[in-house]
Amino acid sequence: MKIYTKSGDRGTTSLVGGTRISKAELRIEAYGTVDELNAYIGLLGDFEVNTDKKALLKEIQDRLFTIGSILASEPEQTKKQIPDLHESDIEALEKAMDVMNEDLEPMRFFILPGGHQNVSFGHVARTVCRRAERQVVRLAEENDTDYLVIRYLNRLSDYLFILCRFMAKQLGVAEVAWKARV
């Protein structure tokens, strides 16, 4: 099987359902950003500091593929079975955050990304997640979009923030405090 089809050589791609649209469409930007986020989640899962979180990070990657499938599908398409999100997917992120939060000091300042390369990559993932969320919100304003996708991405960015704080603690590095210039 060849990986290249040449069908996108003129700047269009097919949605699940068959409709061809421009690769510059917001829907494509949204699921492309989710794909970018998925790559960063894979990177976070490869860090030794996250060995005990590898299963959840893989589950998050699976959910991001689900979100990509949802976003890449025409709302009325019935040709293919599309996986779906569940409320329990959001609850899993919340439970994981609660567990990590138990070991963290309360925040007393805004935190700048940095302090350790692993933490910095976590913040990159968090900001990519926020971008994906903004794109999906814009898409939802124009089209019928499953709001569970928005909720999941919102919660995932919260999870990634807590994960960054937790990684900093596990790595024994101080969180970088933002101090406003006065």
C-alpha beads as a LAMMPS data file, in Angstrom:
LAMMPS data file: protein, C-alpha beads

182 atoms
181 bonds

1 atom types
1 bond types

-500.0 500.0 xlo xhi
-500.0 500.0 ylo yhi
-500.0 500.0 zlo zhi

Masses

1 110.0

Atoms # bond

1 1 1 0.000 0.000 0.000
2 1 1 1.383 3.390 -0.974
3 1 1 1.175 6.139 1.620
4 1 1 0.788 8.831 -1.010
5 1 1 -2.437 9.202 -2.972
6 1 1 -1.745 12.526 -4.721
7 1 1 -5.404 13.434 -4.101
8 1 1 -4.357 16.361 -1.906
9 1 1 -1.878 17.846 -4.341
10 1 1 -4.234 20.710 -5.148
11 1 1 -4.772 21.659 -1.508
12 1 1 -7.905 19.695 -0.711
13 1 1 -8.615 16.698 1.479
14 1 1 -11.574 14.405 2.122
15 1 1 -13.674 14.335 5.242
16 1 1 -15.000 11.051 6.552
17 1 1 -18.137 10.930 4.444
18 1 1 -16.409 11.863 1.203
19 1 1 -16.762 15.633 0.913
20 1 1 -13.563 17.322 -0.315
21 1 1 -12.642 20.595 1.360
22 1 1 -9.690 22.966 1.412
23 1 1 -6.804 22.030 3.675
24 1 1 -7.011 25.620 4.930
25 1 1 -10.510 25.103 6.402
26 1 1 -10.905 25.601 10.159
27 1 1 -11.994 21.956 10.574
28 1 1 -8.659 20.791 9.105
29 1 1 -6.726 23.276 11.258
30 1 1 -8.548 21.950 14.329
31 1 1 -7.866 18.267 13.785
32 1 1 -4.354 19.026 12.564
33 1 1 -3.676 20.821 15.847
34 1 1 -5.118 17.863 17.759
35 1 1 -2.673 15.658 15.823
36 1 1 0.196 17.994 16.801
37 1 1 -0.941 17.782 20.417
38 1 1 -1.008 13.986 20.163
39 1 1 2.654 14.010 19.124
40 1 1 3.577 16.104 22.178
41 1 1 1.613 13.773 24.464
42 1 1 3.653 10.891 22.998
43 1 1 6.828 12.817 23.800
44 1 1 5.685 13.377 27.395
45 1 1 4.998 9.657 27.697
46 1 1 8.577 8.915 26.638
47 1 1 10.078 10.902 29.523
48 1 1 11.370 8.754 32.360
49 1 1 9.685 11.054 34.883
50 1 1 6.304 9.983 33.447
51 1 1 6.855 6.216 33.538
52 1 1 4.024 5.804 36.038
53 1 1 1.715 7.943 33.871
54 1 1 2.469 6.197 30.572
55 1 1 -0.822 4.246 30.522
56 1 1 -2.915 7.384 31.052
57 1 1 -0.881 9.330 28.490
58 1 1 -1.489 6.543 25.949
59 1 1 -5.201 6.658 26.792
60 1 1 -5.121 10.421 26.196
61 1 1 -3.509 9.775 22.804
62 1 1 -6.314 7.330 22.008
63 1 1 -8.918 9.954 22.974
64 1 1 -7.153 12.538 20.795
65 1 1 -7.418 10.139 17.844
66 1 1 -11.114 9.854 18.666
67 1 1 -11.409 13.651 18.661
68 1 1 -9.565 13.785 15.340
69 1 1 -12.035 11.263 13.911
70 1 1 -14.980 13.282 15.162
71 1 1 -13.590 16.523 13.729
72 1 1 -12.691 14.880 10.396
73 1 1 -16.238 13.589 9.902
74 1 1 -19.165 15.252 8.256
75 1 1 -21.846 15.626 10.943
76 1 1 -24.375 13.601 8.930
77 1 1 -21.971 10.925 7.652
78 1 1 -23.136 7.361 8.229
79 1 1 -20.655 5.445 6.052
80 1 1 -18.221 4.683 8.860
81 1 1 -18.508 4.023 12.569
82 1 1 -16.774 6.887 14.417
83 1 1 -15.542 6.337 17.985
84 1 1 -16.966 8.666 20.587
85 1 1 -15.997 10.372 23.814
86 1 1 -17.624 9.653 27.139
87 1 1 -18.093 11.662 30.290
88 1 1 -15.853 9.062 31.964
89 1 1 -12.945 10.261 29.775
90 1 1 -13.187 13.691 31.399
91 1 1 -13.621 12.141 34.841
92 1 1 -10.390 10.138 34.351
93 1 1 -8.471 13.372 33.779
94 1 1 -10.063 14.966 36.843
95 1 1 -9.183 11.981 39.040
96 1 1 -5.584 12.021 37.812
97 1 1 -5.350 15.756 38.567
98 1 1 -6.778 15.239 42.045
99 1 1 -4.171 12.569 42.808
100 1 1 -1.273 14.754 41.628
101 1 1 -2.655 17.826 43.407
102 1 1 -2.522 16.028 46.736
103 1 1 1.295 16.110 46.548
104 1 1 1.641 19.695 45.322
105 1 1 1.986 22.895 47.291
106 1 1 -0.782 25.434 46.722
107 1 1 0.043 27.921 43.978
108 1 1 1.197 31.235 45.362
109 1 1 2.307 32.813 42.076
110 1 1 1.903 32.525 38.337
111 1 1 4.244 29.932 36.866
112 1 1 6.419 30.490 33.813
113 1 1 7.193 27.524 31.566
114 1 1 10.688 26.287 32.278
115 1 1 12.938 24.901 34.962
116 1 1 13.561 21.598 33.200
117 1 1 13.302 20.462 29.582
118 1 1 10.593 17.895 30.419
119 1 1 8.490 20.545 32.145
120 1 1 8.961 22.951 29.243
121 1 1 7.762 20.335 26.747
122 1 1 4.741 19.778 28.975
123 1 1 3.915 23.470 28.753
124 1 1 4.299 23.344 24.968
125 1 1 1.749 20.507 24.945
126 1 1 -0.549 22.566 27.197
127 1 1 -0.431 25.596 24.895
128 1 1 -1.020 23.448 21.794
129 1 1 -4.009 21.966 23.629
130 1 1 -5.374 25.458 24.300
131 1 1 -4.937 26.345 20.605
132 1 1 -6.822 23.194 19.596
133 1 1 -9.570 24.091 22.059
134 1 1 -9.897 27.617 20.616
135 1 1 -10.114 26.216 17.094
136 1 1 -12.785 23.707 18.071
137 1 1 -14.766 26.456 19.835
138 1 1 -14.669 28.527 16.616
139 1 1 -15.704 25.449 14.651
140 1 1 -18.600 24.866 17.058
141 1 1 -19.763 28.444 16.456
142 1 1 -20.059 27.645 12.720
143 1 1 -21.065 23.961 12.717
144 1 1 -22.689 21.305 14.807
145 1 1 -19.768 20.141 17.000
146 1 1 -19.875 17.791 19.971
147 1 1 -19.337 19.987 23.042
148 1 1 -17.828 16.995 24.835
149 1 1 -14.794 17.551 22.575
150 1 1 -14.432 21.109 23.880
151 1 1 -14.871 19.982 27.474
152 1 1 -12.274 17.236 27.036
153 1 1 -9.708 19.614 25.545
154 1 1 -10.372 22.160 28.290
155 1 1 -9.859 19.548 30.977
156 1 1 -6.813 18.126 29.197
157 1 1 -5.083 21.511 29.252
158 1 1 -5.756 21.678 33.007
159 1 1 -4.335 18.175 33.364
160 1 1 -1.213 19.162 31.436
161 1 1 -0.680 22.190 33.699
162 1 1 -0.900 20.014 36.807
163 1 1 1.333 17.402 35.153
164 1 1 3.969 20.101 34.566
165 1 1 3.859 21.118 38.224
166 1 1 4.038 17.459 39.265
167 1 1 6.981 16.744 36.940
168 1 1 8.840 19.724 38.408
169 1 1 8.316 18.317 41.883
170 1 1 9.388 14.804 40.881
171 1 1 12.459 16.174 39.115
172 1 1 13.372 18.280 42.150
173 1 1 13.334 21.577 40.252
174 1 1 11.773 24.796 41.434
175 1 1 8.820 26.145 39.546
176 1 1 9.707 29.374 37.773
177 1 1 7.709 32.180 39.354
178 1 1 6.541 35.115 37.261
179 1 1 7.419 38.345 38.958
180 1 1 5.836 41.388 37.382
181 1 1 8.133 44.248 36.581
182 1 1 7.078 47.330 38.516

Bonds

1 1 1 2
2 1 2 3
3 1 3 4
4 1 4 5
5 1 5 6
6 1 6 7
7 1 7 8
8 1 8 9
9 1 9 10
10 1 10 11
11 1 11 12
12 1 12 13
13 1 13 14
14 1 14 15
15 1 15 16
16 1 16 17
17 1 17 18
18 1 18 19
19 1 19 20
20 1 20 21
21 1 21 22
22 1 22 23
23 1 23 24
24 1 24 25
25 1 25 26
26 1 26 27
27 1 27 28
28 1 28 29
29 1 29 30
30 1 30 31
31 1 31 32
32 1 32 33
33 1 33 34
34 1 34 35
35 1 35 36
36 1 36 37
37 1 37 38
38 1 38 39
39 1 39 40
40 1 40 41
41 1 41 42
42 1 42 43
43 1 43 44
44 1 44 45
45 1 45 46
46 1 46 47
47 1 47 48
48 1 48 49
49 1 49 50
50 1 50 51
51 1 51 52
52 1 52 53
53 1 53 54
54 1 54 55
55 1 55 56
56 1 56 57
57 1 57 58
58 1 58 59
59 1 59 60
60 1 60 61
61 1 61 62
62 1 62 63
63 1 63 64
64 1 64 65
65 1 65 66
66 1 66 67
67 1 67 68
68 1 68 69
69 1 69 70
70 1 70 71
71 1 71 72
72 1 72 73
73 1 73 74
74 1 74 75
75 1 75 76
76 1 76 77
77 1 77 78
78 1 78 79
79 1 79 80
80 1 80 81
81 1 81 82
82 1 82 83
83 1 83 84
84 1 84 85
85 1 85 86
86 1 86 87
87 1 87 88
88 1 88 89
89 1 89 90
90 1 90 91
91 1 91 92
92 1 92 93
93 1 93 94
94 1 94 95
95 1 95 96
96 1 96 97
97 1 97 98
98 1 98 99
99 1 99 100
100 1 100 101
101 1 101 102
102 1 102 103
103 1 103 104
104 1 104 105
105 1 105 106
106 1 106 107
107 1 107 108
108 1 108 109
109 1 109 110
110 1 110 111
111 1 111 112
112 1 112 113
113 1 113 114
114 1 114 115
115 1 115 116
116 1 116 117
117 1 117 118
118 1 118 119
119 1 119 120
120 1 120 121
121 1 121 122
122 1 122 123
123 1 123 124
124 1 124 125
125 1 125 126
126 1 126 127
127 1 127 128
128 1 128 129
129 1 129 130
130 1 130 131
131 1 131 132
132 1 132 133
133 1 133 134
134 1 134 135
135 1 135 136
136 1 136 137
137 1 137 138
138 1 138 139
139 1 139 140
140 1 140 141
141 1 141 142
142 1 142 143
143 1 143 144
144 1 144 145
145 1 145 146
146 1 146 147
147 1 147 148
148 1 148 149
149 1 149 150
150 1 150 151
151 1 151 152
152 1 152 153
153 1 153 154
154 1 154 155
155 1 155 156
156 1 156 157
157 1 157 158
158 1 158 159
159 1 159 160
160 1 160 161
161 1 161 162
162 1 162 163
163 1 163 164
164 1 164 165
165 1 165 166
166 1 166 167
167 1 167 168
168 1 168 169
169 1 169 170
170 1 170 171
171 1 171 172
172 1 172 173
173 1 173 174
174 1 174 175
175 1 175 176
176 1 176 177
177 1 177 178
178 1 178 179
179 1 179 180
180 1 180 181
181 1 181 182
